[in-house]
């Protein structure tokens, strides 16, 4: 068996393993928290692409970091990750396994399974050296608290999927929300849009280079009130749909029934290949309709409340983060990355970028604090760290790697 086929076999094995128990448990350390350090330069909450990238960035400068991973991921239901250059077509579970195995070579960082339940900011339980206390529950049942100089929230989002039979059961496998992530595998197939009327025209526009045979299933939302709202949101929407020969189906969906599984005939050596799913759409009245796949627009919410509970400001339901300050939140020393933050970009490459960016800024902030403390101790004086001749720009340039770096985080912005 060639190297590529061996790698693919391992990927498929891991995918099979992930159905037996949570994929998040594959490849993480099993030490109890009491066997580790109790104070860290940073604690990262969440072990998806954003959290793993933040851990990588901090590992590269030998920061003492703990990543706590609940093993729950927004993209876990999907068959493959796409548009992740160099890793196109990998399953999410294999991507995480591969990343963890690489990160395991860095001795200053640790990865554990657990659920963070509370983060306190500089209170009675905190110290000047560790202004944050992070409380977590671990699979063993152990509940422990660790201190941190900084916190990176990579807690992600959860999609709010309708209870219509067949939708959640097939989510990520023929029913998708990101055309960059899954649309190419269903190009030139009969497609269905699952959304309210006011989203339908925008979704058709977004996927217009991939599909032309489209039915917009608006599920009873084609009402006078919604039509008026759609006129405001997308002027000329009705004419646009007519010109694109798009059917608007307003009947109420009773269920989606899978007729064919597009994942049954894998092409494991190819980064992309057609996935031939087939579904029957049953309504509360009238004949059924068949579609090969669906592009959906459903609401979402924060997967974890720990950020909001600790006082991080929300912007449109997302953790507000300042891009010019490395995605720092309104709480100094706390960063929000990946899908959870308010930059409204939700894909794996961007999640990785945001993790790298936060890692660089957090490292610079800690370096400034450490230099201030060192000089103050040497001179037996109190020194305003802002007066230090420690240039964050030069540290950024050294750590970021520049345009040649695959995870280049862009120019330094003060």
ABEGO torsion letter per residue (X at the ends): XBAAAAAAAAAAAAAAAAAABBAAABGBBABBAAABBABBABBBBEABAAAAAAAAAAAAAGBBBBBBBAGBBAAAABABBBGBBGABGBBAAAAAAAAAAAAAABAABBBBBEBBABBBBGBAABBAABABBBBBBBAAGBBBBBBBABBBBBAEBBBBBBABBGAAAABGBGBBABAAAAAAAABGBBBBBBBBAAAAAAAAAAAAAABABBBBBAGGABBAAAAAAAAAABBGAAAAAAAAGBBBBABBBABBBBABBAAABBBAABABBBBBBBBBBBBABEBBBBBABBBBBBBBBBABAAAAAAGBBBBGGBBBBBAAAGGBBABBGBBBBEAABAAGBBBAAAAAAAAAAAAAAAAAAAAAAAAAAAAAAAAGBBBBAAABBBBAAAAAAAAAGEAABAABAEBBBX
